[in-house]
Amino acid sequence: MSGANSPVLSLRTPPRYGRRAVWATLAALFFVGLSFCLDEAASNQLAASDMPTLWSRYLAGISLYYAAICAVRWYLGRRRARANSPKDPPCQSASDIL
């Protein structure tokens, strides 16, 4: 037995990749909707710029990319957790059954 104490609590919270993937997907949907609204507003103006629309679609693409990364990490973490979990309950002794 080692004399070093293991910390009970750590300052790092566990990653919640599933939640991050959902929020990033919602952000991407928001940016796509915003880009269509900006397109409609720009069509009603003379000499309007397409830059706000392009930036909105760029941010939507980045959000979708981040959501895909988080979803893959969430899926791989679940697979790893399932692989490490015990499949069968521990065997009971005869005295526990009776």
C-alpha positions, 0 to 999 in steps of 0.5 A: 500500500502506498502512503500517497493519498488519492484525491477524492474530488478533482477540479476538472469536471467530466466532459459532457460531449453529448450536451455539447453536441446538442448545443452546437447543433442548435447554434448551427441551426440558429446561424443557418436561419439567421443567414436566410433572414439576412439574405431576405433582408439584403434582397430588399436593399440596394447595393447590399453586401453578402458578407453578413450572410457568408459569416453566418454560414461560416459560423454554422459550418464551424458549429456543425463541425464542432457538433460532429467532433463532440458526437463522435467523442460521446459515442466512443466514450459510451463504447469504451464505458460499455466495454469496461463495465461488468457483463455478468453480476458477481457470483453469489456464494451458496450461503447468500442464496439460501 
